[in-house]
């Protein structure tokens, strides 16, 4: 699980790529959980939290950009 500091130093494109791959992984984990094939249940929580951290960082960056324009 990446630390929030690692997320903060990534570029916007890297964050967008990570977000899409994590959402894909989250979908796969949901299917595995539904079919009782989930090997690491804790990974569901990790992925969910990492997605939230990335979205939070994207929101912070957008707010900073909007404040810089105003």
N, C-alpha and C positions, 0 to 999 in steps of 0.2 A: 504494500500500500504506500503510495507516494506521500511524502510529507507536504504540507501546505506551502512551505518555502520552495519546494521543487516546482510546484504549480505556478507560483508567482514569477519565476524566472523564465518560463516558457513564453514563446511568441503566441500571438492570437491564432495563427494558423495551426500551430502545434496543439493548442488547447482544443480547437475545433476538431482536429483529427482524433485526439484522445477521447473527446466526448462521444464522437460517433462510434468509435470502436468499443467504448465502455457500454454504450446503449445497446449495441449488438450483443455484447457479452451478457448484459443483464437479461435480454430477451432469451438467450440460450439457457441461462441459469433458471429462468422461470419455467421453461419447458422441461428442464431436467427435474426440477422440484415437483412439477405436476405429474411426471411419470416415475417418480421415486428413484431417480438415477443420480441424484445430487451427491457428489463425493465430499465437497467441503461446504457445508451450509454457511459457514462464516464468510465465505466469499461474496454471498449475496449482500451482506451488510457492508463489506468493504467497497464493493462496486457502487452501491447506492450512495455512500458517503463521499466517495471520490467524485462522482457525478455532481453532487451538491457543491463540493468545493470548487470544481471547475466553473460551474454556473455562477457561483458567488464571485469568483475572480473576474469573470466576464462582465458581470453587472458592475463591479467596482471600476473596472477599466472604462466601461461605457459612461458611467457617471463622471469620471475624471475628464473624459474627452468632451462631454457636454458642458462641463464647467469651464473648460479651457476655451471653448467656442463662445461662451456667453460673456 
